[in-house]
Amino acid sequence: MKKYRVRADAKIELKDFSPDDKSEFDGDKNQAKTALDELTDELDDLQERLYAESKRAVLIVIQAMDTGGKDGTIRKVFGNINPQGCRVTSFKAPTSTELAHDYLWRVHAALPRRGEIGVFNRSHYEDVLVVRVHNLVPKEIWEKRYEHINAFEKMLSDEGTTIVKFFLHISKEEQAKRLQERIDTPDKHWKFNPNDLKERALWNEYQHAYQDVLNKTSTDHAPWYIIPANRKWYRNLVVARIARDTLKHLNPKFPEANVDFSKIVIK
């Protein structure tokens, strides 16, 4: 999975990453489902150990263009995990209360506790993406936020939170297909928002904004991964593998019991 990681010292261009790539899996779609089931079982076991250990936390950040598959990825990859130790937060337009604070205030409040996996559906990166593309604040303000975010994530890392960030990379053509599917399928009408078409018109601006995010905020302690996302099954498999490998590297362990069980008798 290292091929999808953005190195801290690299300067990438999104055009060099194919959203159709599926080179890290030799099987077909059905075999991928079996592999995903095995990975999510492993994730569930590792999360239970992380929760029992209760010393560290894991933060998963998921960003994508509209229809990129954030909801589907969360459901397929993290849906099998005990909800007691996995918290999903969706960041939408900030409320008046949130706007009364600094832009990281609402993010800090949603961070996972020790023992938890936190999954962010959108995140603090909206403040250098949507805010930038729509000129919601001047450039001299949002431009400073890359440095703020890097310092924020370094602090979290130093305090025991492991951070992994996924950009679900789809093509403009694939987005068109998915938007059309929402129009053609009655059960998906609720997903369609006319504003999606206005956002689609800003495709190039968003691509430039994402490219800057990936180049300026992928660090050794909080790396970005560019996930080929045109094929949903492959997207899920890659995200699950990286998440599993991240937790496996942490190697969480059940705490040792401080009870002599040989002296306990259940009557």
C-alpha positions as CSV (number, residue, x, y, z in Angstrom):
1,M,0.0,0.0,0.0
2,K,3.0,2.3,0.1
3,K,2.5,3.3,-3.5
4,Y,-0.5,5.3,-2.5
5,R,1.2,7.2,0.4
6,V,2.2,10.8,-0.3
7,R,5.7,11.1,1.1
8,A,6.4,14.1,3.3
9,D,9.2,15.3,1.0
10,A,7.4,14.7,-2.3
11,K,5.6,17.1,-4.6
12,I,2.8,15.2,-6.3
13,E,0.5,16.0,-9.1
14,L,-2.9,14.4,-9.0
15,K,-2.9,13.8,-12.8
16,D,-0.2,11.2,-12.2
17,F,-2.5,9.1,-10.1
18,S,-5.1,7.0,-11.9
19,P,-8.5,6.7,-10.2
20,D,-8.9,3.4,-12.1
21,D,-5.8,1.7,-10.7
22,K,-6.4,-1.7,-9.2
23,S,-2.8,-3.0,-9.5
24,E,-2.5,-4.2,-5.8
25,F,-5.1,-6.9,-6.1
26,D,-5.0,-9.8,-8.5
27,G,-8.4,-11.2,-7.9
28,D,-11.9,-10.2,-9.2
29,K,-14.7,-8.3,-7.5
30,N,-16.1,-11.4,-5.7
31,Q,-12.7,-12.3,-4.4
32,A,-12.2,-8.8,-3.2
33,K,-15.4,-9.1,-1.1
34,T,-14.0,-12.1,0.6
35,A,-10.7,-10.4,1.3
36,L,-12.6,-7.3,2.6
37,D,-14.6,-9.5,5.0
38,E,-11.3,-10.9,6.4
39,L,-9.8,-7.5,6.8
40,T,-12.8,-6.1,8.6
41,D,-12.8,-9.0,11.0
42,E,-9.2,-8.2,11.7
43,L,-10.1,-4.6,12.2
44,D,-12.8,-5.5,14.7
45,D,-10.4,-7.6,16.7
46,L,-7.7,-5.0,16.7
47,Q,-10.2,-2.3,17.7
48,E,-11.3,-4.4,20.7
49,R,-7.7,-4.7,21.8
50,L,-7.2,-0.9,21.3
51,Y,-10.3,-0.3,23.4
52,A,-9.3,-2.6,26.2
53,E,-5.8,-1.2,26.3
54,S,-7.2,2.4,26.4
55,K,-3.9,4.1,26.0
56,R,-3.9,5.4,22.4
57,A,-6.4,6.6,19.8
58,V,-6.6,6.3,16.0
59,L,-8.0,9.1,13.8
60,I,-9.1,8.3,10.2
61,V,-9.7,11.3,8.0
62,I,-11.7,10.8,4.8
63,Q,-11.9,13.5,2.1
64,A,-13.2,13.3,-1.5
65,M,-15.0,15.2,-4.2
66,D,-18.8,14.9,-4.2
67,T,-19.8,11.3,-4.9
68,G,-16.3,10.2,-4.1
69,G,-17.6,7.5,-1.7
70,K,-17.0,8.8,1.8
71,D,-20.2,7.3,3.2
72,G,-19.8,4.0,1.4
73,T,-16.2,3.6,2.5
74,I,-17.1,4.2,6.1
75,R,-20.0,1.8,5.9
76,K,-18.1,-1.0,4.2
77,V,-14.8,-0.7,6.0
78,F,-15.7,0.4,9.5
79,G,-19.3,-0.8,9.8
80,N,-18.3,-4.1,11.3
81,I,-16.5,-2.5,14.3
82,N,-18.1,-2.4,17.7
83,P,-19.7,1.1,17.8
84,Q,-18.7,1.3,21.4
85,G,-15.2,2.0,20.3
86,C,-15.6,3.6,16.9
87,R,-17.1,7.1,16.5
88,V,-18.0,8.7,13.1
89,T,-18.2,12.4,12.8
90,S,-19.6,14.2,9.7
91,F,-18.5,17.8,9.3
92,K,-21.0,19.9,7.5
93,A,-21.3,23.7,7.2
94,P,-20.3,25.2,10.5
95,T,-23.1,26.4,12.9
96,S,-23.3,29.9,14.3
97,T,-21.8,28.5,17.6
98,E,-18.9,26.9,15.7
99,L,-18.3,30.1,13.7
100,A,-18.0,32.0,17.0
101,H,-14.8,30.0,17.7
102,D,-11.6,29.3,15.8
103,Y,-12.0,26.8,12.9
104,L,-10.3,23.9,14.7
105,W,-12.6,24.2,17.8
106,R,-15.3,21.9,16.5
107,V,-12.7,19.4,15.3
108,H,-10.9,19.2,18.7
109,A,-14.2,18.5,20.4
110,A,-14.8,15.5,18.0
111,L,-11.5,13.8,18.4
112,P,-11.4,10.1,19.5
113,R,-10.8,9.3,23.1
114,R,-8.0,6.9,24.1
115,G,-9.1,3.4,23.1
116,E,-11.3,4.7,20.2
117,I,-11.1,4.9,16.5
118,G,-12.5,8.2,15.2
119,V,-13.6,8.5,11.6
120,F,-14.0,12.0,10.1
121,N,-16.3,12.3,7.1
122,R,-14.9,15.6,5.9
123,S,-12.7,17.3,8.4
124,H,-10.7,20.4,9.3
125,Y,-9.4,20.3,5.7
126,E,-12.7,21.8,4.5
127,D,-11.1,25.1,5.8
128,V,-8.4,24.9,3.1
129,L,-10.7,23.4,0.5
130,V,-14.3,24.8,0.4
131,V,-13.2,28.0,2.1
132,R,-10.5,28.5,-0.5
133,V,-12.5,27.5,-3.6
134,H,-15.4,29.7,-2.6
135,N,-13.3,32.6,-1.3
136,L,-15.0,32.5,2.0
137,V,-12.0,34.1,3.7
138,P,-9.0,36.0,2.2
139,K,-6.0,34.1,0.9
140,E,-3.8,35.5,3.5
141,I,-6.0,33.8,6.1
142,W,-6.5,30.3,4.6
143,E,-2.9,30.1,3.4
144,K,-1.7,30.1,7.1
145,R,-3.9,27.2,7.9
146,Y,-1.6,24.5,6.4
147,E,0.9,25.4,9.1
148,H,-1.8,25.5,11.8
149,I,-3.1,22.0,10.7
150,N,0.4,20.5,10.6
151,A,1.0,21.8,14.1
152,F,-2.4,20.6,15.4
153,E,-1.8,17.1,14.0
154,K,1.7,16.9,15.4
155,M,0.3,17.8,18.8
156,L,-2.3,15.0,18.5
157,S,0.4,12.5,17.4
158,D,2.7,13.5,20.3
159,E,-0.3,12.9,22.7
160,G,-0.9,9.4,21.4
161,T,-3.3,9.7,18.5
162,T,-2.2,7.9,15.3
163,I,-3.5,9.8,12.2
164,V,-4.2,8.4,8.8
165,K,-5.7,10.5,6.0
166,F,-7.4,9.2,2.8
167,F,-8.2,11.2,-0.3
168,L,-10.7,9.1,-2.3
169,H,-9.6,10.0,-5.9
170,I,-12.3,9.7,-8.6
171,S,-12.3,11.0,-12.2
172,K,-14.6,13.7,-13.4
173,E,-16.2,11.2,-15.7
174,E,-17.0,8.8,-12.9
175,Q,-18.5,11.7,-10.9
176,A,-20.8,12.4,-13.8
177,K,-22.0,8.7,-13.8
178,R,-22.7,8.7,-10.1
179,L,-24.6,12.0,-10.3
180,Q,-26.7,10.6,-13.1
181,E,-27.4,7.5,-11.2
182,R,-28.8,9.6,-8.4
183,I,-31.1,11.2,-10.8
184,D,-32.1,7.9,-12.5
185,T,-32.7,5.9,-9.3
186,P,-35.7,6.9,-7.2
187,D,-34.2,5.5,-4.0
188,K,-31.2,7.8,-4.5
189,H,-33.1,11.0,-5.2
190,W,-32.5,12.0,-1.6
191,K,-28.8,12.1,-2.2
192,F,-29.0,14.5,-5.1
193,N,-28.5,18.2,-4.4
194,P,-28.6,20.7,-7.3
195,N,-25.7,22.4,-5.6
196,D,-23.6,19.4,-6.5
197,L,-23.7,20.6,-10.1
198,K,-22.4,24.0,-9.0
199,E,-19.6,22.3,-7.1
200,R,-18.8,20.2,-10.2
201,A,-18.3,23.3,-12.2
202,L,-15.5,24.1,-9.9
203,W,-13.8,20.7,-10.5
204,N,-10.4,22.2,-11.5
205,E,-10.3,24.6,-8.6
206,Y,-10.9,21.8,-6.2
207,Q,-8.3,19.6,-7.8
208,H,-5.7,22.3,-7.3
209,A,-6.8,22.8,-3.7
210,Y,-6.6,19.1,-3.0
211,Q,-3.2,18.9,-4.6
212,D,-1.9,21.7,-2.3
213,V,-3.4,19.9,0.7
214,L,-1.7,16.6,-0.2
215,N,1.7,18.3,-0.8
216,K,1.6,20.6,2.2
217,T,0.1,18.5,4.9
218,S,1.3,14.9,4.3
219,T,3.8,14.3,7.1
220,D,5.5,11.3,8.7
221,H,3.1,11.5,11.7
222,A,-0.1,12.2,9.7
223,P,0.3,10.8,6.1
224,W,-2.1,11.2,3.2
225,Y,-3.0,8.3,1.0
226,I,-4.4,8.8,-2.5
227,I,-6.9,6.0,-3.0
228,P,-8.0,5.0,-6.5
229,A,-11.8,5.3,-6.0
230,N,-13.5,4.7,-9.4
231,R,-13.9,1.1,-8.5
232,K,-15.8,1.0,-5.1
233,W,-14.7,-2.5,-4.3
234,Y,-11.0,-1.7,-4.8
235,R,-11.3,1.6,-2.9
236,N,-12.8,-0.3,0.1
237,L,-10.1,-3.0,0.0
238,V,-7.2,-0.5,-0.1
239,V,-8.6,1.6,2.8
240,A,-9.3,-1.5,4.8
241,R,-5.7,-2.8,4.3
242,I,-4.1,0.5,5.3
243,A,-6.4,0.8,8.3
244,R,-5.6,-2.8,9.3
245,D,-1.9,-2.3,8.8
246,T,-2.0,0.9,10.9
247,L,-3.6,-0.9,13.9
248,K,-1.5,-3.9,13.5
249,H,1.6,-1.8,13.7
250,L,0.3,-0.3,16.9
251,N,0.0,-3.8,18.2
252,P,-2.6,-3.1,20.9
253,K,-2.7,-5.7,23.7
254,F,-5.3,-6.7,26.2
255,P,-4.2,-5.5,29.7
256,E,-2.9,-8.0,32.2
257,A,-5.4,-8.9,34.8
258,N,-4.4,-8.0,38.4
259,V,-6.6,-10.7,39.8
260,D,-5.6,-14.3,40.8
261,F,-8.3,-16.2,39.0
262,S,-7.2,-19.5,40.6
263,K,-8.6,-18.2,43.9
264,I,-12.0,-17.2,42.4
265,V,-14.9,-19.7,42.8
266,I,-18.3,-19.1,41.2
267,K,-21.0,-20.5,43.5
